[in-house]
């Protein structure tokens, strides 16, 4: 597990994501996106507190099916999944608390 530093290539399929077990955070964005770059310290800080959560960075853009299947419109978009089901979403996080709140939605009770 741990924090992904690079964008996944090739992107996983939707079926692969839906079949995942356990807590997962999908981060949609691009390496050149200013909003994505600004959010990286917040995302790293929040995820560092949850090493059990899998994190996958997915480069998004025109023709990228996975982002479209989740309805991603702005970057970065964080989608918090538990057992393959979306539990929370944070778009363009401005503070670490927003990411921590999303993580709280996918933690086992």
N, C-alpha and C positions, 0 to 999 in steps of 0.2 A: 504494500500500500504506500501511502505517502503522497507528497506533493509533486505533481507533474511539472517539470520545468519546460518541456518542449511540447509542441502541438503534435497530436497523434497523426501518423501517416501510415497507411490510409486510415480514414475515419472508420470507426466500428459501424456495423449495420444496426438498424433499429431493432432487429430481432435479437442481436447480441446484447444490446443494452436492456431490452425488456426481460431477457432471461437472467440478468445478473442478480446475484443474491447479496444481501448485506447493503450497507449504506454506500452511496455513490454520489459524487458531485461531478456533473458535466459542466465544463466551462467553455462556452462558445465565444470566439473572438478571432483576432488576427494578430500577428506579431507587430504590424505597423500601426495598429489602432492606438491612438493616444489615450483614450478612455481605458482600454485594456491594460496598457502599461501603467497608468496611474493606479489602477485597482490591484495590481500584483502584490504590493506590500500588505494590503488588507486581507487578501485571500490567503497569502502565506501565513500571516499571523493567526488567523482563525483556524486554518487547517492544521497548523502545528500543534494545536491543543487537542486534535482528534486524529491521531495516527492510524486509528482503525478504519477511517473513511478513505475509500478509494477516490482518487481525483484524476479525471481525464480532461486534458485540454484539447479542444477540437477546433481546427481552423475552419471558419465559416465563410460563406460568400455565395455568389451566384452559382447555381448548379449543385450546391452541396445539399444532399437529400436529408441528412440527419437533422441539420438545423431547421430545415423547412418542416420536417415531421413534428418538431417541437414548437413550431410557430415563433422561432427566434426572429426578432426584428432589429434589435439594438445590441451593441457589444459593449462590454462583456455581458453575457447573460449566464447566470449560474442556475442550474437546475439540480435540485436536491431530490434524489430518488432513494427509496427503500424497497428492496425486493422487486426492483424494476418498475416501480410506480412513482410518478411524480408526487412529491409531498409539499414542495415549496419552490419558489423561484425568486431570484433577486436580479434585477436589471440595473446595471451601472452602479454598483455599491459605492457609497460615499463614506461609509465608516465601517469599522470592523464589526460593530454590533449587528448590522444587517446580515452579514455572513454568518455570524454566530447564531442568530435566530433561525436562519435556514438550516444550519447544522443540527440545531436542537430538534427539528421536525423529523430527522431521520435517525435519531439515536434510539437504540432498543430500550425498552422500559424495564 
